[in-house]
């Protein structure tokens, strides 16, 4: 029996609701009086800037898929057909990787990682084997088996607490759809024949799509699906293309040839703007171009306030490939290196030598600048086959994750610590522990660190002497409230404002019903931040902020006024934060912070912050 269905991207509906909800509902705000009337859509501004051009409406990439049962005698032929499609997919990805080499800097590095990840998935024994088992065991056609297996994997990613890891499900869907296209011999629309000054509008724009975009021809893009943490967003920022994702109703509200403005800074798409609106955005685009040129000159300028207070600006890194971008932005160190990349897209656990080689490369690349390495921070879900079966739990965000998982699996932790101790020989390195909630957790890790150090010394392996500083992330209310006690067993603090806000307010930013309540300026969140900073200052240990608020220039005066002197953020946020610091007076920022901390209303807090910034 044959059943016809559309091969929609697994989890697409869920991705749409989660990503589009991080702002107010993304709907057309203007009431059109005709097909040419101005219409404004709102979504997620994932890449700043203004793009103005003509709409190139890309049709949905849905594939008409037929599900049917394969006769037993035809199963080997069906498996052979699947393997042929996989081989063709590998060749296609190889060609895309070669094409991506024309880019320079962060864009080329990001694409290099992306296509390498795609190739690894196309070679993954667990993925290929899972699909073939579905073909053989269920006697289903290859297209159906691919989408079923990919759908199951994508759902695992979608259930993850970490937004970065959750966004990796997009890569899995992209690989699956490529194989299905090759099985069905469906065409793939490229961007090679676009009119100059085009703006791409689509239901979804994948990271591989961006590899086909020429920034000299394309002024920006927007799509119904997508989020801030995905590779599409990362690529847009790397290429300097304004982009807005998660825009509900967008494809139904535009036609090819319409004039459109993509406001990647504010998350807006304006279709058929009025003459006045268009003139305003053209002026804004010119102003942004001037700002970029000015900010580029700040790369080697020290981040020092007007009254002489030095601020340490560092970069958050998801991947080693982002190192060049961080250095180009003038980062004085790596304030947060997430080590999850070592465990992605593989069937085995990374060994000590592999982890050491990766960390050594980063430490040497920073040439004496400090590198803060966070131990593995994943939830209780199945991150990859390398971590084994998923841990059961009703709420992974509150279950076996981060430091809890590391302490439950000592070998996992000790391998990471050994690699860190060895890498610290090549330059300053700090060890950061995620989701700490008790003093005993830090004590246990310190014991493990000493144990690993003794073992390495017995082996004659050179390690850092003295041992690297051991710090904790303050990202749960319990840690902030016990910061004085944690300071007695810690060498430094790093405030993770994203999770701290989520846990304090009991809000998941990806849950559309409550996402609008997520507010890092809530008085409760700010008081926990203040409590942590004051505990660190009393104990005379360094304290940094490495969540999203660290990269928001609007909040820089507040953080410095509360006593923070070290901020870590995405590389592209560094120049604007530095510019704000250069115009600040610490004494004035401190006075305003004191006034803010006396407030009990988020609206009043926002007004005080904006008023201070406008006076700069």
N, C-alpha and C positions, 0 to 999 in steps of 0.2 A: 504494500500500500504506500502510495506516494503522498506526501504532504508538502505543499508549497508554503514557504514562509520567507520573510526578509531576514537576511543575516545581519541584524543590527549589532552594533558594537556591544559586547557583553557588559552589562552594568551601566550602559549609557544613560538610562533614565535616572538611575541613582546618582551618577556623576553630575547630571544636570541639576538635580534638586539640591545637591550638596554645595556645588560651587556657586551657583547663582544666588544662593541664599546668604552669602557673606555680606551683602548689602541689602538695601531695601528691595522689594520685589522689582525685578528688572522688566518693566513694561513701558510701553510708549506713553509719555506723560502729556504730550500735546494732542489736542483733538483735531485731526486732520480735516480740513474743509475741502480737500480735493487730493488727487493723487500726487500733486506736486507740493502739497503743504509741508512745512517743516515738521518732522517727527523726532522726538528725543527718546532714546533707549538708554537704560542704565545697566551696568554689569560690573565686572571686576577689572579695574585698571591694573594690568600685570606688567606693562612696559611703558614707562612715561614718555611723553612727547605728544605732538599733534601731527596727525596725518590727514591730508586733504587730497581727494581725488575722485575718480569715477568708480562706481561699484562694479566689481567683477563677481557676480553671484555664482558660487560653485554649487552645483547640484549635490544632493545628498549622496553619500557613498554607499548607501544600502545596496546589498546584493540579493537578487532573487535566488533563494536557496531552496532546493528540493530535498526533503528527507525521505529516504526509502531504505528498505531492507535488502541486503546483498545476499544472493544465494551462496551457500557454503562453498561451492566450487569456485566462486568468483572472488572470495575473500583475498587470496594471494594477489590477484590482479589489482584489487582495490588498494591494498597496502602499497603495491608498487606504484600506483598512480599518485598516492599520497607522498611517497618518497621522492618522486619526480618533481612534485610541486615544491617540496622543501628544498631540493637542490636548486631549482630555479630561483626560489626566494633568496637563497644564499648568494647566488650570483648577482641578483638585483641589489642586495644590500652592499655587496662589495663594490659595485659600480657607484652607488650613492656615496660610499665612504671616500672613493677616489675623487668624486666630484666635490666633496666637502673640503678637500685640501686647498681649494682656491681661496677659502676664507682664511683669515688671520686671527691670531690671538684667541680670546675666550670662545668665540663662535666655533672655530676649528676644533678646539680642544673638547668643547661640549659635544659637538657632532661626532668626534672621534670616539668618545666614551659611549654615546648613544648607539652608534652602529656596531661597535664592539659588543655591547650588551645584546643587541638584536641577533648578532651572529652566534653568540653563546647560547641564546635561547633556541635558535634553530639547530644547534648541535646538542642540546640538552637531552641526555638519555632519559631523564624522568618525564620531560614533556613529550618527546617523540614516542617513548614507550607507552605513556598514558593514552595518547591518541590511537596508537596501533591496537592497544588492548580494547578500546571502545569499538574499533572497526571489527576486530576478530570476535570479541566476546558478545557484543550486541548485534553483530552482523549489520552494522549501519554504514551508510556511505561516508566517504572521507570528509566531505564538507561538514556534515552534521557532527561527526566525531571531533573535528577540529574546534568547532564553535562550542560544543559541550565541554570539552576539556579546558579551553581558554576561559569559558564562562566561569567554571568552578575556580580556576586560579585567580581570575580577576575579582571574584567575590571575596576570596581570602584577603587580597590586598585592600579592597574597599572597606573591610571590617577593621583595619588596623587603626590604632589610635594616632600614630605619628603621621601628620599630613604629608610629609615628604615621602614616606614609604607608601602611604595610601595612593599617592599620585603615580607610583610605579606601575599600577595596574593598567595605566594607559599604554605603557610599552608592551605589555603582554597582549592587549587587544590589538595593537598595531601589527604585531608579528602574526597573530592569528588571522587577521583580515588579509594580510599580504598572501598567506598561504591559500586562503579561500579564493582570492582573486585569481591566483594561478590555477587552482583546480577548476574554476568555472570559466577561465579565460576571459574574465571581465577586464575591461580597459581601465587604465589609471590616468585620471586627468592631471596634466602638469600645468605649470605656469610659464611655459616658454614662449607663448604667443600672445602675451597681454599687451594692451595699449599702455603707453607711458603714463605714469601717475595713476596707477590702478590701486584700488583698495579691495582686498579680498574679504568677502563675506561668505560664511559657510556654516553648516551645522557643527562641524568639528574640523579643526586644523591640527594635524598630527605633527610631531617633531620632524618626521621624515618629510612632510610637506614643506617645512621651513627650509630644508636643504635645497629645495627646488626654487626658492624665492631669490630674486635678484633685488637687493635693496636700492639699486639705481633705478629700478622700474616700479617697484611696489612701495607705496607710501605708508602702508599699515595694514592691519587685518583685525577682524572681529568674528566671533563665533558664538553659537548657542551653548556649546559645551566647553569645558576646560576650567582649570583653576590656577591659583597663584603658584602652587608648588610643582606643577608639571614641567616636563622638558620643553613643551611648546612655549611656555612663559619664559623659561630660562633662555631659550634660543632667541626669542623676540628681544629680550634685554641685551643679549650678546650682540645681535645684529643691529641694534639701535632702531628697531621697527616699533612704532607705537602700536599697542595691542590692547583690546578689551575682550575678555572671555566671559562665559557664563551669562550671555545676554538672551533671556527668554523672549521668544516671539520675533527675533530679529529677521530671520530669513523670510518670514511672511510679510515683513513690513518694508522690504526694499525690492528694487528691480535693477537689473543690469543697466548701467548707464546713468543711474541716479548720482547726483553729487552727494558726497558723504564726508563727514569729519569724524575721525577717530581720536578721541581725547583719552590717551592712555594714562594720563596723570590722574584724572578724576573719574575714570570708568564710564565715559559717556560716548554714545554713537549718535551723531546728529545727521539725519537723512534729509536731503534737500533743504539745507539751512537757508535762512533769509539772508539778504544781502548784508545786513548789519551784523548778523551772527558770523557770516563767513569772513567779513573784514576783521572782526574781533579776533577770530581764531588765526587769521594770517598774521596779525600783529603779535599774538601770543607765540606763534611758531618762530617768528624772528627773534623775539625776546629769549625764548628757550635756547635757540642756537647761540646767541651771545652768551648766555649763562654757561653753556657747556664749554665754550672757549675759555671763559674766565675760570671756571672750576678746574679745568685741565691744568692751569698754571699753578694750582695749589698743591700738586702732587708732592713736591719736596719742601713745602712750607710747613714748619712745625705747628701742631695744633695747640696754640697758646692763646689764652683769653687776653682781653685788653689790659687787664691788671696783672698779667704775668703768670697765670696758673697754667701749667702744662697738663694736657689731657692725652691719654694714651688711646689711640684709635686703632683697633685691630679688626680682623676680618673673620667671619664665620665661613667655614668650608664644608661643603657636602662631599666634594670629590677632590682628589689631588690635582686634577686638571684645572681647577679654578685658581691654582697658585699664581699663575702669571697675571690673571686679572686682579688678584689682590695686591700684588706688587705694583702693577701699573696704576692702581688707585691710591698708592701711598700708604698701604697698611704697615703698621709698626710691629705687627706680629699676627699670629693666628690665635684668636681668642677662644675659638671653639672649632675643633676638628671632629666631625662625626665619623665614627669608624664603621658605620653600618655598610658602607660601600664594599667592604672586604667580604661580606657575607651574601651579597646579592648575586642572583643569576648563576647559581652553582649548586652542585650536588654534594660537595664535600666542604668541611670546615677549613678555613685558612690556617696554615701552620705558623709556627713561630718565625721561621725564616721568611715566609712571604710577608707577614705583617711587619717584621723588622725592616725588610727592603722598602716597603711602601712608606713607613714612617721616616726612615733614614733619608729617603729622597726629599721629603717635605722639610725636614729639619735642615738639611744641607741647602735646599733651595731658599730657605729664609735667611741664610747667611748671618747667623748670630742673633736674629730676632726671635723672640720667644714663641713656642708652639704649645698650645694647650690641647691635649688629646683626651677626648671623652671616651670612657669605656662603653661597651656595647649597650645601646639603648633601644630595645625592641620590646613589643608587648608580648603577651602570652599567646598571640596568634601564631600561625605558621608563616614565618617570614620567608623561609626558603627551605628546600629539602635538606640543606646542610645543617639546619638546627633541629631536625627531627620532627616528630609529630607535634601537632598543636596541643597546647595545654588547655584543658577544659576550664571554662569560667564563664559566668554570666556577663561580666563586664571586664574585658581585657584591660581597660584603662585603670582599673582598680585591683588588678590581679597580679599574676606572676610576670613582671616586666622589669626592664632596666637593671638596677643593682640587685634586685631580688632574684632575678634569673641568674645573674652572674654568681651570686653567693650560693645559690642552690646547685649550680654546676661549676665547681671550683676549677676544673680543668680548663673550661672556657675562659675564666677570669685570669688564671695563672699564665696561660699562653699570651694573652694580651699584655699583661704586666711585664712578662719577660721581654717581649718585643719593644715595649716602651723603655725599659731600663737600658736595653742595648742601644736604642736610637738616641737616647739622651747623652750618649758619649759624644755625639757629633754636634751638639748645640743645646741651648736651653730648652727644656721640655717640662711641662707640668701635666699631671694626671688629674682628670676631672671625673667625679662620680655622679651619675645621674639618679634622680628621684630618691635622694637620701631623705629619710624621715626620722632616724634615730642615731644617737651617738654610737651605739653598738655596731651598726653597719659600717661606719667609718673605721672603728677599731678592728673589725674583722678583715677589712680590706688591707689595712696597714700591716696586720699580721701576715696576710698572704703576700704582701709586697716584700716583707723581710724574708719570708721563706723562699720566695723566688730568687731574691738577691743572693742568699746563701748558696742555693743550688747552682746558680750561674757561676759564682766564684769558685765553687768546687770543680766545675767543668773547665775552669780557666778562661771563661768568657769575660771580656772587658765590659764593665757596666759603669753607669754614672756614679761618681763619688764627690759629694754626698748624693744621696738618693733624691730623685725629683720631688718637688713639692706635691702634696696630695690635697686636693680641694674638693668641695662639694657644690653641686647645683642646688640652689634654693628654688624649688618649683612646686612644693606642696605647702599648704598653710602650716602643717605641723613642724616643718623644718624652719620656716620663718619665725614661728613663735618660740622655738627652742634654739634660735640662732646663737644666743650667748653660750649655751652648752656645746653646740657644734663647733663654735670657734675655738674651744679648748683642745679639740682633736684634729682641727683642720688647719691647713697652711694658707688657704684662700677661699673666697666665696665667688660664685658666679650665679647671678640671679636670672633664672629662666622665666621671663615675664609671661610668655605664652601659656605654659602649663600652669603657672601660678594663678593667672587670671581664670583659667578654665576650672581648676579645682576649687578656688575660692568661691566663685559664683555658681558652681555646679552647672556649667554651660559648655556644650560642645559647639564650636563654631561651625561645624559641618552639619548640624541639625537645624533645618530650615525653620522650625517652629520657634526656636529660642535664640538663633544666631544674632538677632538684633540686640539682644541683651548683653552680649559679650562686650565688656568695656574695661580696658586696662586702667582707666581713670576713675573707676569706682573707688570711693573712699576706703573701702576695706582692703582692696588690692594695694593702694598707695601706702596705707599704714603698715602692711606687711613688708613692703619694699623698704620703707623708712626704718622699721624695726630691725631688718636685716643689716642695712647699711650702718646703723648706729652700733649694732653688736660687733660688726667687723672693725669699725673705727676704735671702739673701746679695746678690742683685743689686738689692735695694731696689725691686722692682716689685710691684704688687698681684697677689694670687692669690685666686681665688674657687673655690668648688665649685658646680657647677650641675647635677649629676646627681641621681638619686633620693635618695641618702643625705643631700643638703642639706636635704630637706624632712622628714626623719625625726627627730623630737625626741629619740628614743632615742640617736641618734648625734651629736647636737649637742655634748655635752661632749667627745667624742673629737676632732671636727674643730677645735673651738676650742682644745683642749689641744695639738693639733699645730701651731697657729699661724695658722689661717684666721681672717680677720676680715670676710670677705664671703661670704654665702651667697645663692644664687638658686634659687628653687623655684616650684612652682605656687602660685597666689595663695591657695588654700584651706588650704595648709600653713603659711602665714606666722604666724597667731595662735598656734598651738601651739608652734612653734619659738621665737617671741618669749617666750612664757610660760616656756619652759625656760631661756632665756638670763637672764631676770630673776632666776632662783633659783640661778644658777651663780656659782661663784667660780673665776676663771681660774687661779689658782695651784693649786687642788685639781684642776681639770680637766687642767692640764699634768702634774702628778705622776701622775695616773691614766693619761694617754696614754703617758707614758714607760714605765710598767709594762706596758701593753698591747703596746707595740712590741717588748718583749723576749720576747713569747710566740711560740710556733710552732704552736699548736693553735687552730683556729677556735672550738672549744667553750669553751676557757678564755678567749678574747677576749670572747666573748658573755657569759660569766658575769661577767667584770670590768666590762663595760659596764652590765649589768643591776644589779649590786650597787651601782655608783656612783649610778645613777639612783634606786634605791629609797631611798638615803640622803638625797636632796635634799628 
